[in-house]
């Protein structure tokens, strides 16, 4: 498995998962519940989005395009 995205923002995490699902790429989120062990959000506890090795390039490209488009639409 390869790391393709690391984030502490649950909205961005959800967006990334939706992008990958739409692209037909299976993903796994690691460290999703770490902060609950300590009673709340911890700034250094980032969630990691992992994909199969063979999907790494396609996943990175799909995320790059989606986040670029989202950023451009926010600027408008």
Phi and psi in radians as a Rosetta constraint file:
Dihedral C 1 N 2 CA 2 C 2 CIRCULARHARMONIC -2.126 0.35
Dihedral N 2 CA 2 C 2 N 3 CIRCULARHARMONIC 2.447 0.35
Dihedral C 2 N 3 CA 3 C 3 CIRCULARHARMONIC -1.335 0.35
Dihedral N 3 CA 3 C 3 N 4 CIRCULARHARMONIC 2.205 0.35
Dihedral C 3 N 4 CA 4 C 4 CIRCULARHARMONIC -2.101 0.35
Dihedral N 4 CA 4 C 4 N 5 CIRCULARHARMONIC -0.220 0.35
Dihedral C 4 N 5 CA 5 C 5 CIRCULARHARMONIC -2.809 0.35
Dihedral N 5 CA 5 C 5 N 6 CIRCULARHARMONIC 2.440 0.35
Dihedral C 5 N 6 CA 6 C 6 CIRCULARHARMONIC -2.375 0.35
Dihedral N 6 CA 6 C 6 N 7 CIRCULARHARMONIC 2.238 0.35
Dihedral C 6 N 7 CA 7 C 7 CIRCULARHARMONIC -2.724 0.35
Dihedral N 7 CA 7 C 7 N 8 CIRCULARHARMONIC 2.672 0.35
Dihedral C 7 N 8 CA 8 C 8 CIRCULARHARMONIC -1.952 0.35
Dihedral N 8 CA 8 C 8 N 9 CIRCULARHARMONIC -0.012 0.35
Dihedral C 8 N 9 CA 9 C 9 CIRCULARHARMONIC -1.654 0.35
Dihedral N 9 CA 9 C 9 N 10 CIRCULARHARMONIC 2.027 0.35
Dihedral C 9 N 10 CA 10 C 10 CIRCULARHARMONIC -1.117 0.35
Dihedral N 10 CA 10 C 10 N 11 CIRCULARHARMONIC -0.480 0.35
Dihedral C 10 N 11 CA 11 C 11 CIRCULARHARMONIC -1.214 0.35
Dihedral N 11 CA 11 C 11 N 12 CIRCULARHARMONIC -0.786 0.35
Dihedral C 11 N 12 CA 12 C 12 CIRCULARHARMONIC -1.151 0.35
Dihedral N 12 CA 12 C 12 N 13 CIRCULARHARMONIC -0.613 0.35
Dihedral C 12 N 13 CA 13 C 13 CIRCULARHARMONIC -1.089 0.35
Dihedral N 13 CA 13 C 13 N 14 CIRCULARHARMONIC -0.828 0.35
Dihedral C 13 N 14 CA 14 C 14 CIRCULARHARMONIC -1.072 0.35
Dihedral N 14 CA 14 C 14 N 15 CIRCULARHARMONIC -0.727 0.35
Dihedral C 14 N 15 CA 15 C 15 CIRCULARHARMONIC -1.080 0.35
Dihedral N 15 CA 15 C 15 N 16 CIRCULARHARMONIC -0.808 0.35
Dihedral C 15 N 16 CA 16 C 16 CIRCULARHARMONIC -1.059 0.35
Dihedral N 16 CA 16 C 16 N 17 CIRCULARHARMONIC -0.745 0.35
Dihedral C 16 N 17 CA 17 C 17 CIRCULARHARMONIC -1.100 0.35
Dihedral N 17 CA 17 C 17 N 18 CIRCULARHARMONIC -0.711 0.35
Dihedral C 17 N 18 CA 18 C 18 CIRCULARHARMONIC -1.148 0.35
Dihedral N 18 CA 18 C 18 N 19 CIRCULARHARMONIC -0.707 0.35
Dihedral C 18 N 19 CA 19 C 19 CIRCULARHARMONIC -1.069 0.35
Dihedral N 19 CA 19 C 19 N 20 CIRCULARHARMONIC -0.833 0.35
Dihedral C 19 N 20 CA 20 C 20 CIRCULARHARMONIC -1.145 0.35
Dihedral N 20 CA 20 C 20 N 21 CIRCULARHARMONIC -0.705 0.35
Dihedral C 20 N 21 CA 21 C 21 CIRCULARHARMONIC -1.091 0.35
Dihedral N 21 CA 21 C 21 N 22 CIRCULARHARMONIC -0.776 0.35
Dihedral C 21 N 22 CA 22 C 22 CIRCULARHARMONIC -1.072 0.35
Dihedral N 22 CA 22 C 22 N 23 CIRCULARHARMONIC -0.565 0.35
Dihedral C 22 N 23 CA 23 C 23 CIRCULARHARMONIC -1.431 0.35
Dihedral N 23 CA 23 C 23 N 24 CIRCULARHARMONIC -0.044 0.35
Dihedral C 23 N 24 CA 24 C 24 CIRCULARHARMONIC 1.352 0.35
Dihedral N 24 CA 24 C 24 N 25 CIRCULARHARMONIC 0.426 0.35
Dihedral C 24 N 25 CA 25 C 25 CIRCULARHARMONIC -1.900 0.35
Dihedral N 25 CA 25 C 25 N 26 CIRCULARHARMONIC 2.122 0.35
Dihedral C 25 N 26 CA 26 C 26 CIRCULARHARMONIC -1.312 0.35
Dihedral N 26 CA 26 C 26 N 27 CIRCULARHARMONIC 2.414 0.35
Dihedral C 26 N 27 CA 27 C 27 CIRCULARHARMONIC -2.358 0.35
Dihedral N 27 CA 27 C 27 N 28 CIRCULARHARMONIC 2.808 0.35
Dihedral C 27 N 28 CA 28 C 28 CIRCULARHARMONIC -2.283 0.35
Dihedral N 28 CA 28 C 28 N 29 CIRCULARHARMONIC 2.377 0.35
Dihedral C 28 N 29 CA 29 C 29 CIRCULARHARMONIC -1.782 0.35
Dihedral N 29 CA 29 C 29 N 30 CIRCULARHARMONIC 2.171 0.35
Dihedral C 29 N 30 CA 30 C 30 CIRCULARHARMONIC -1.819 0.35
Dihedral N 30 CA 30 C 30 N 31 CIRCULARHARMONIC 2.644 0.35
Dihedral C 30 N 31 CA 31 C 31 CIRCULARHARMONIC 1.171 0.35
Dihedral N 31 CA 31 C 31 N 32 CIRCULARHARMONIC 0.390 0.35
Dihedral C 31 N 32 CA 32 C 32 CIRCULARHARMONIC -1.150 0.35
Dihedral N 32 CA 32 C 32 N 33 CIRCULARHARMONIC -0.527 0.35
Dihedral C 32 N 33 CA 33 C 33 CIRCULARHARMONIC -1.953 0.35
Dihedral N 33 CA 33 C 33 N 34 CIRCULARHARMONIC 0.247 0.35
Dihedral C 33 N 34 CA 34 C 34 CIRCULARHARMONIC -1.067 0.35
Dihedral N 34 CA 34 C 34 N 35 CIRCULARHARMONIC -0.764 0.35
Dihedral C 34 N 35 CA 35 C 35 CIRCULARHARMONIC -1.101 0.35
Dihedral N 35 CA 35 C 35 N 36 CIRCULARHARMONIC -0.519 0.35
Dihedral C 35 N 36 CA 36 C 36 CIRCULARHARMONIC -1.183 0.35
Dihedral N 36 CA 36 C 36 N 37 CIRCULARHARMONIC -0.384 0.35
Dihedral C 36 N 37 CA 37 C 37 CIRCULARHARMONIC -1.152 0.35
Dihedral N 37 CA 37 C 37 N 38 CIRCULARHARMONIC -0.451 0.35
Dihedral C 37 N 38 CA 38 C 38 CIRCULARHARMONIC -1.927 0.35
Dihedral N 38 CA 38 C 38 N 39 CIRCULARHARMONIC 0.225 0.35
Dihedral C 38 N 39 CA 39 C 39 CIRCULARHARMONIC 1.419 0.35
Dihedral N 39 CA 39 C 39 N 40 CIRCULARHARMONIC 0.442 0.35
Dihedral C 39 N 40 CA 40 C 40 CIRCULARHARMONIC 2.664 0.35
Dihedral N 40 CA 40 C 40 N 41 CIRCULARHARMONIC -3.122 0.35
Dihedral C 40 N 41 CA 41 C 41 CIRCULARHARMONIC -1.179 0.35
Dihedral N 41 CA 41 C 41 N 42 CIRCULARHARMONIC 2.372 0.35
Dihedral C 41 N 42 CA 42 C 42 CIRCULARHARMONIC -2.022 0.35
Dihedral N 42 CA 42 C 42 N 43 CIRCULARHARMONIC 2.194 0.35
Dihedral C 42 N 43 CA 43 C 43 CIRCULARHARMONIC -1.025 0.35
Dihedral N 43 CA 43 C 43 N 44 CIRCULARHARMONIC -0.481 0.35
Dihedral C 43 N 44 CA 44 C 44 CIRCULARHARMONIC -1.643 0.35
Dihedral N 44 CA 44 C 44 N 45 CIRCULARHARMONIC 0.056 0.35
Dihedral C 44 N 45 CA 45 C 45 CIRCULARHARMONIC -1.668 0.35
Dihedral N 45 CA 45 C 45 N 46 CIRCULARHARMONIC 1.506 0.35
Dihedral C 45 N 46 CA 46 C 46 CIRCULARHARMONIC -1.530 0.35
Dihedral N 46 CA 46 C 46 N 47 CIRCULARHARMONIC 2.494 0.35
Dihedral C 46 N 47 CA 47 C 47 CIRCULARHARMONIC -1.477 0.35
Dihedral N 47 CA 47 C 47 N 48 CIRCULARHARMONIC 2.499 0.35
Dihedral C 47 N 48 CA 48 C 48 CIRCULARHARMONIC -1.984 0.35
Dihedral N 48 CA 48 C 48 N 49 CIRCULARHARMONIC 2.249 0.35
Dihedral C 48 N 49 CA 49 C 49 CIRCULARHARMONIC -1.746 0.35
Dihedral N 49 CA 49 C 49 N 50 CIRCULARHARMONIC 2.118 0.35
Dihedral C 49 N 50 CA 50 C 50 CIRCULARHARMONIC -2.017 0.35
Dihedral N 50 CA 50 C 50 N 51 CIRCULARHARMONIC 2.568 0.35
Dihedral C 50 N 51 CA 51 C 51 CIRCULARHARMONIC -2.341 0.35
Dihedral N 51 CA 51 C 51 N 52 CIRCULARHARMONIC 2.892 0.35
Dihedral C 51 N 52 CA 52 C 52 CIRCULARHARMONIC -1.067 0.35
Dihedral N 52 CA 52 C 52 N 53 CIRCULARHARMONIC 2.618 0.35
Dihedral C 52 N 53 CA 53 C 53 CIRCULARHARMONIC -0.892 0.35
Dihedral N 53 CA 53 C 53 N 54 CIRCULARHARMONIC -0.770 0.35
Dihedral C 53 N 54 CA 54 C 54 CIRCULARHARMONIC -1.260 0.35
Dihedral N 54 CA 54 C 54 N 55 CIRCULARHARMONIC -0.244 0.35
Dihedral C 54 N 55 CA 55 C 55 CIRCULARHARMONIC -1.707 0.35
Dihedral N 55 CA 55 C 55 N 56 CIRCULARHARMONIC -0.025 0.35
Dihedral C 55 N 56 CA 56 C 56 CIRCULARHARMONIC -0.990 0.35
Dihedral N 56 CA 56 C 56 N 57 CIRCULARHARMONIC -0.897 0.35
Dihedral C 56 N 57 CA 57 C 57 CIRCULARHARMONIC -1.082 0.35
Dihedral N 57 CA 57 C 57 N 58 CIRCULARHARMONIC -0.838 0.35
Dihedral C 57 N 58 CA 58 C 58 CIRCULARHARMONIC -1.096 0.35
Dihedral N 58 CA 58 C 58 N 59 CIRCULARHARMONIC -0.676 0.35
Dihedral C 58 N 59 CA 59 C 59 CIRCULARHARMONIC -1.157 0.35
Dihedral N 59 CA 59 C 59 N 60 CIRCULARHARMONIC -0.810 0.35
Dihedral C 59 N 60 CA 60 C 60 CIRCULARHARMONIC -1.058 0.35
Dihedral N 60 CA 60 C 60 N 61 CIRCULARHARMONIC -0.724 0.35
Dihedral C 60 N 61 CA 61 C 61 CIRCULARHARMONIC -1.167 0.35
Dihedral N 61 CA 61 C 61 N 62 CIRCULARHARMONIC -0.765 0.35
Dihedral C 61 N 62 CA 62 C 62 CIRCULARHARMONIC -1.084 0.35
Dihedral N 62 CA 62 C 62 N 63 CIRCULARHARMONIC -0.742 0.35
Dihedral C 62 N 63 CA 63 C 63 CIRCULARHARMONIC -1.177 0.35
Dihedral N 63 CA 63 C 63 N 64 CIRCULARHARMONIC -0.721 0.35
Dihedral C 63 N 64 CA 64 C 64 CIRCULARHARMONIC -1.044 0.35
Dihedral N 64 CA 64 C 64 N 65 CIRCULARHARMONIC -0.853 0.35
Dihedral C 64 N 65 CA 65 C 65 CIRCULARHARMONIC -1.088 0.35
Dihedral N 65 CA 65 C 65 N 66 CIRCULARHARMONIC -0.830 0.35
Dihedral C 65 N 66 CA 66 C 66 CIRCULARHARMONIC -1.100 0.35
Dihedral N 66 CA 66 C 66 N 67 CIRCULARHARMONIC -0.774 0.35
Dihedral C 66 N 67 CA 67 C 67 CIRCULARHARMONIC -1.249 0.35
Dihedral N 67 CA 67 C 67 N 68 CIRCULARHARMONIC -0.587 0.35
Dihedral C 67 N 68 CA 68 C 68 CIRCULARHARMONIC -1.101 0.35
Dihedral N 68 CA 68 C 68 N 69 CIRCULARHARMONIC -0.781 0.35
Dihedral C 68 N 69 CA 69 C 69 CIRCULARHARMONIC -1.129 0.35
Dihedral N 69 CA 69 C 69 N 70 CIRCULARHARMONIC -0.715 0.35
Dihedral C 69 N 70 CA 70 C 70 CIRCULARHARMONIC -1.122 0.35
Dihedral N 70 CA 70 C 70 N 71 CIRCULARHARMONIC -0.701 0.35
Dihedral C 70 N 71 CA 71 C 71 CIRCULARHARMONIC -1.149 0.35
Dihedral N 71 CA 71 C 71 N 72 CIRCULARHARMONIC -0.722 0.35
Dihedral C 71 N 72 CA 72 C 72 CIRCULARHARMONIC -1.128 0.35
Dihedral N 72 CA 72 C 72 N 73 CIRCULARHARMONIC -0.714 0.35
Dihedral C 72 N 73 CA 73 C 73 CIRCULARHARMONIC -1.235 0.35
Dihedral N 73 CA 73 C 73 N 74 CIRCULARHARMONIC -0.491 0.35
Dihedral C 73 N 74 CA 74 C 74 CIRCULARHARMONIC -1.193 0.35
Dihedral N 74 CA 74 C 74 N 75 CIRCULARHARMONIC -0.591 0.35
Dihedral C 74 N 75 CA 75 C 75 CIRCULARHARMONIC -1.272 0.35
Dihedral N 75 CA 75 C 75 N 76 CIRCULARHARMONIC -0.415 0.35
